[in-house]
Amino acid sequence: RARQDIVKQMEQNAEQRALRAEELYQEGQRQLQRLQEMKREDRKAWEQKQEQQRQINADIQRFNEESQRLKAQERERERLEEERVLEQQRQKAEREAAWQAEQEQLRLQKEKELARLRAVQQRAQDWQAERDALRAKRNQEVAARQWRRRELQQARKKAELEQRLRQQRLQQVAQKEQDLAMQVQQDRQEFQRVLR
């Protein structure tokens, strides 16, 4: 009967060790599932950020295209206006041929001054447009660098968190295996003592 009790106790100990081993395996599976879920969520967030960045770039592109179109329309309007003014001036000059000598000289001087002022104004507008475009490009580059820096920091934090979780899980498994081995050794020593 004592031997049967010992054998029964050993079987119960073996069943408990098997249950503990199964619990360790299930706990490892649950942690692995949590890590995979975190990766899926991080991937989804990254894709959303990428989509937002694409939208921002598309909006910037549309804004630049619209600005270029408006500038082209303005230049075309100015050209047509100049042509209309010149045509009116030519017709007036033909009607006033007798009075043309002195007035033509004055008109030509005024037109030259007007053309010079328009050229100066156009150069100023072009210079301002180039400055605005350069400023917009610099702002976009700064925003892109900040976004990349934030992405790198988040990725680094996520990697560190995963490393800590993995290390903790390995430590827990190693500790449980060590405890289980010690329990098995104690059971074996107790069994040997009883047999002796």
Residue pairs with C-beta under 8 A, 6 or more apart in sequence:
2 194
6 191
6 194
10 187
10 191
13 183
13 187
17 180
17 183
17 184
20 176
20 180
21 180
24 173
24 176
24 177
27 172
28 169
28 173
31 165
31 169
35 162
35 165
35 166
38 158
38 162
42 158
46 151
49 147
49 151
53 147
60 136
60 140
64 133
64 136
71 129
78 118
89 107
89 111
93 100
93 104
93 107
96 103
